[in-house]
């Protein structure tokens, strides 16, 4: 028997080289696409971060505008006029507002009203009520028992409201009259701290 010893030494048939189409195919048999990068969410993250950064800057700008750009209450003070400060306990003080903020209010050149009720005996009005006259005096702060200085600091939450006074009002006229009668300032020993507006009211 003859054996072909060259059978096992024959070279294997050459396999065809892979084509470009097959080389670009993925492991699952699907070809890669050049536009496959659009499916990557990284660009969405960049856009989101940019929008978030822009929104933060916008909110900060609006907050600064509201805090610094709005009208300040101190700009509403007419420095040429007197002011009236109404407190939550019903007391009213007149003078010059020097400083005002969210925490406190400072007032100088201070005056307040003193109301004295004078009942006239055996005199009644048409309704049978006793005839009562109210004598209102304007008092300059400073000669009280505790001897306060002419400057007051009031907590802002104790102030109901404040307002500028007209020059032709009774309080402004009474203050001008007091200053005219006391050119050298207040002297408590001579009892010149009280100056009546000479106003009598009836209920």
C-alpha positions, 0 to 999 in steps of 0.5 A, spaced: 500 500 500 502 506 498 501 512 502 501 519 500 506 522 505 505 529 501 498 530 503 499 532 510 504 537 508 500 541 503 499 548 505 492 550 507 487 554 502 489 561 503 483 565 506 480 571 503 482 577 507 477 581 511 473 586 507 473 593 509 465 592 511 467 586 515 473 590 518 468 595 521 463 591 523 462 590 531 463 584 535 455 583 534 455 584 527 453 591 527 457 596 523 460 602 527 457 609 525 461 615 525 455 619 528 454 614 534 457 619 538 451 623 538 448 618 543 453 619 548 450 623 554 456 627 555 454 633 551 447 633 555 451 634 561 455 640 558 449 643 556 446 642 563 452 645 567 452 651 562 444 652 563 445 651 571 451 656 571 447 661 567 441 661 572 445 662 578 448 668 575 441 671 573 438 669 580 444 673 584 444 679 579 436 679 581 438 679 588 443 684 588 438 689 584 433 688 589 437 689 595 442 695 593 437 698 587 431 699 590 429 705 594 432 706 601 427 708 606 433 713 609 432 717 602 425 718 604 427 723 610 426 730 608 432 733 612 429 740 612 423 738 616 421 735 622 419 728 623 414 724 627 415 717 629 409 713 632 410 707 636 406 701 638 405 703 645 401 710 642 407 715 644 409 720 639 416 723 638 417 729 634 424 731 632 430 729 626 431 722 624 438 721 623 439 714 621 434 709 620 435 701 618 432 695 619 434 694 626 433 701 629 431 708 628 435 714 631 432 721 633 435 727 635 432 734 637 426 731 640 419 733 643 413 730 645 406 732 647 403 732 654 396 732 655 392 735 661 385 734 662 382 739 666 375 738 668 370 744 670 366 743 675 358 744 675 359 745 667 355 740 663 354 740 655 348 740 651 348 732 652 349 733 660 356 731 660 362 734 664 365 740 660 372 737 659 378 741 656 384 738 654 390 742 654 396 740 650 403 742 651 409 741 647 415 738 651 422 738 650 426 732 652 431 733 656 429 735 663 425 729 665 427 725 672 432 720 669 435 726 665 436 723 658 440 726 652 437 729 646 438 723 642 433 717 642 435 710 639 428 706 638 428 699 636 425 698 629 419 693 630 417 698 636 415 703 630 408 703 627 410 709 622 413 715 621 412 721 617 415 728 615 411 734 618 409 740 614 412 747 616 406 750 617 403 745 622 402 746 629 407 742 631 412 745 627 410 752 629 411 750 636 418 747 635 420 753 631 417 758 637 420 754 642 427 755 639 426 762 638 424 763 646 430 759 648 436 761 643 441 758 648 438 751 648 434 748 654 435 750 661 432 745 666 433 749 672 429 755 669 423 750 667 423 752 660 423 745 657 415 745 656 412 750 651 404 749 650 401 750 643 396 753 646 391 748 643 385 747 647 380 741 644 374 738 647 372 731 646 
